[in-house]
Amino acid sequence: MTAIITSSTSTEALTRFCVKLVNRLGLVLKEHQIDDSTEAMQVFFDLTRSKFGNEHGVGSYVALTDTQLDLCAGWVAEGRGCYSNRFRTENGRQLFLRIEAAHNLAAQAETQEC
C-alpha cells in the first residue's frame, strides 16, 4: 500500500517508513524517510542508542512509523537515564533484537581486536 500525495506541481509516492527524533517540546530534530524495513529499524536503533534523553530531556522520543502499521515503535526518555519502549508487533521487536545482537557482536569483535 503506497500513499500518493498530489500537489499542483507534482505527484510523488510517500516512503513506507519514517523515523523521527523529537525533543520534549515536540520539535522534530531529525527525520528520515526510508523504504527498506531493515534500514529503517537500523536508523531507529542508532537513534535509541544516542542517549538523546540526556541532551533533549524527559519526554523526548524516537518514533518509527510504518504506513503498513507493521514495524511501528517508540522509545521515550523518562529521566535519569531511563527509557521506555514499545513495539506495535512482535515482528518489529524481533527485527530490533536482531539488529541489537548484530551490533553487540560487532562491538565485541572490535574490543577483541584491541
C-alpha positions as CSV (number, residue, x, y, z in Angstrom):
1,M,0.0,0.0,0.0
2,T,1.6,3.2,-1.1
3,A,0.1,6.6,-0.3
4,I,0.2,9.3,-3.0
5,I,0.5,13.0,-2.3
6,T,-0.9,15.1,-5.1
7,S,0.0,18.8,-5.3
8,S,-0.4,21.3,-8.1
9,T,3.2,20.8,-9.2
10,S,3.9,17.1,-8.8
11,T,2.9,13.6,-7.7
12,E,5.2,11.6,-5.5
13,A,4.9,8.4,-3.6
14,L,5.4,8.5,0.2
15,T,8.1,6.3,1.7
16,R,6.9,3.5,3.8
17,F,8.9,4.3,7.0
18,C,9.6,7.5,8.9
19,V,12.0,7.7,11.8
20,K,11.9,10.9,13.9
21,L,13.8,12.2,16.9
22,V,11.6,14.7,18.8
23,N,12.6,16.8,21.7
24,R,10.4,17.4,24.8
25,L,8.9,20.5,23.3
26,G,7.6,18.5,20.3
27,L,10.2,19.9,17.8
28,V,11.4,17.3,15.2
29,L,15.2,17.4,15.4
30,K,15.9,14.6,12.9
31,E,13.7,12.9,10.4
32,H,14.5,10.0,8.0
33,Q,12.2,8.8,5.2
34,I,13.1,5.2,4.3
35,D,11.6,2.5,2.1
36,D,13.6,-0.6,3.5
37,S,12.4,-2.1,6.7
38,T,15.9,-3.2,7.9
39,E,17.4,0.2,7.2
40,A,14.5,1.9,9.0
41,M,15.0,-0.2,12.1
42,Q,18.7,0.3,11.9
43,V,18.2,4.1,12.0
44,F,15.7,3.7,14.8
45,F,18.2,1.5,16.7
46,D,21.0,4.0,16.2
47,L,18.9,6.9,17.5
48,T,17.8,5.0,20.5
49,R,21.4,4.4,21.4
50,S,22.4,8.0,21.1
51,K,21.3,8.8,24.7
52,F,19.0,11.5,23.3
53,G,17.3,12.0,26.7
54,N,20.5,13.4,28.2
55,E,20.5,16.2,25.7
56,H,16.8,16.7,25.0
57,G,15.2,15.9,28.3
58,V,12.3,13.9,29.8
59,G,9.6,13.3,27.2
60,S,11.9,13.4,24.2
61,Y,11.5,10.4,22.0
62,V,12.4,8.4,18.9
63,A,9.5,7.2,16.8
64,L,9.4,4.7,13.9
65,T,6.2,4.8,11.9
66,D,5.2,2.4,9.1
67,T,2.4,3.1,6.6
68,Q,1.6,-0.6,6.8
69,L,1.5,-0.5,10.6
70,D,3.8,-3.5,11.0
71,L,7.1,-2.0,12.4
72,C,5.8,1.0,14.4
73,A,7.9,1.6,17.5
74,G,8.7,4.2,20.1
75,W,11.5,4.9,22.6
76,V,10.8,7.6,25.2
77,A,13.2,9.3,27.7
78,E,11.8,9.1,31.2
79,G,14.7,10.8,33.0
80,R,17.8,9.7,34.9
81,G,19.0,7.6,32.0
82,C,15.8,5.6,31.9
83,Y,13.8,4.9,28.7
84,S,10.6,3.1,27.9
85,N,10.0,1.4,24.6
86,R,7.0,-0.1,22.7
87,F,6.7,-2.1,19.6
88,R,3.4,-2.4,17.8
89,T,4.1,-6.0,16.7
90,E,6.3,-8.9,17.7
91,N,7.8,-8.7,14.2
92,G,9.1,-5.2,14.9
93,R,10.5,-6.3,18.3
94,Q,12.3,-9.3,16.7
95,L,13.9,-7.2,14.0
96,F,15.1,-4.7,16.6
97,L,16.6,-7.5,18.6
98,R,18.4,-9.0,15.6
99,I,19.9,-5.5,14.8
100,E,20.9,-5.2,18.5
101,A,22.5,-8.6,18.5
102,A,24.5,-7.8,15.3
103,H,25.6,-4.5,16.9
104,N,26.7,-6.3,20.1
105,L,28.7,-8.9,18.1
106,A,30.4,-6.2,16.1
107,A,31.3,-4.3,19.3
108,Q,32.6,-7.5,20.9
109,A,34.8,-8.3,17.9
110,E,36.1,-4.7,17.9
111,T,37.2,-4.9,21.5
112,Q,38.9,-8.3,21.0
113,E,41.0,-6.8,18.2
114,C,42.4,-4.2,20.5
